[in-house]
Amino acid sequence: MKFNSLRTRLTAWYVVILGTILILFSLFLYFFLSNRLYESIDNSLKVSATVVAKSATMKFNQSPLPGLDAFFEQVLGYANLNKFYRIYDGSGNVGSRSKNITAAQFPLSQEAYTKALRGETTYETQVIEGNHSIRLITMPVIDEGKLINLIQVGTSLNAVQETLKNLRIFLFTAVPAVLALTTLMGRFLARRALKPVSKITQTAQEIAAGADLGSRIPVPEVTDEIGQLVITFNNMLDRLESSFRQMRQFSSDASHELRTPLTVLKGQSELVLSKDRNKNEYLEVLSSNLEEINYMSKVLEDLFILSKSDENQVPLDCKPVNLKSIIEEVCRHGEIIAAEKNIRIFVAYLEPVMINGDAVRLRQMFWNVIYNGIKYTPPGGEVKIALRDEGDYAYITVQDNGIGIAEEHLPFIFNRFYRVDKARSRREGGSGLGLSISKFIVEAHGGKIEVESRVGMGSRFKVRLPKSPALNPLPT
């Protein structure tokens, strides 16, 4: 039996505790029953001695007193030394006795006679021939302070000793049998109780060996501690599977995003070096390469921010800031880009709202959302911004009347590198990380960002920021 097994240790502890309880109970039962049996014998002897003492007031000789033999035979019984009596005079001589015993078999002890002279009753256990134990009571009969008679009544202890012997045999047999059965049942119950734990271990080993993360453990019908452990383990696997899936998707998208500009850089460089070019052609290629380098720098910068957010390493320098001032500043910068596409930046309503936040990160978040609206709004459209004070929250909306987003894409637009129209996004210079960073910044301030959109009717981003957030710069 290996004690490095939890099942074995549980079984061993259960058996040890139960064994200790059974042994203590057996000892208590044995000594309690033994005392009760001997107490019952002593009470019986005292009753018999009292009867004999009353009869002893009559004049007696060496023969048994009238009626005593019938009493012992019918009521107490003395066949085969079961019950007997002797009556001594004040000098210690036998005056009367029952038929089945002689004085020579067990003489009157000096201790019993001495105590009798003091008026004390004595209980003794003696062994006579054939290893036969008897229990004796020696009761004095006192008259006017003088010892008149000495009454002795005895009985065999064979029945008591046989009863105690049978009890010992039963206990010595039953306790080991119960412990052996308990060991088997304990191992069975421990195996049943720890079966989900074994399943968890097996699943974890399979996953560690490279098995599919989609493996799950069946949840028991009874949601006890083991059931809670199974649910927690399955939830952990769900998150692990989701994280690995996101990592694979992230690696694939990042590789794709960086592969395209690198391919352009390589192709244009090889082309311009294939033969002599004039100055303008070199400048054109260098200008194009610089655009691709700037694009890769932007992607790498955004990736760096998100990777630090995953490790909770993006500190927020929170101070009281006026959201109205930040939005006005972002709108002024946005108007320059919007004017190139003949798009109007329309400030519908701005209330002065003070919150405790990081002004740099909030400016970055607002720029990403507003710039996203400018990118996907056709010429002649507009982007509308509003800021309202809602008590404990600041509520910001950025609405455009651009191309809109199909309903099936809405749950994913905050995912990294996710684009509804990849070709259009690439032309517009987007990295696919702006909205992911915006969501991180909003949630790091304890807020929430949502989007509503319909194809051909535009999109509406809603941002809710608490004025005094419990800061939690965690990744999305």
Beta strands, then each sheet from edge to edge (+ up, - down):
strand 1: 83-89
strand 2: 94-97
strand 3: 122-128
strand 4: 132-143
strand 5: 146-156
strand 6: 319-322
strand 7: 344-350
strand 8: 354-357
strand 9: 382-390
strand 10: 393-400
strand 11: 448-454
strand 12: 458-466
sheet 1: 2+ 1- 5+ 4- 3+
sheet 2: 6+ 8-
sheet 3: 7+ 9+ 10- 12+ 11-
end
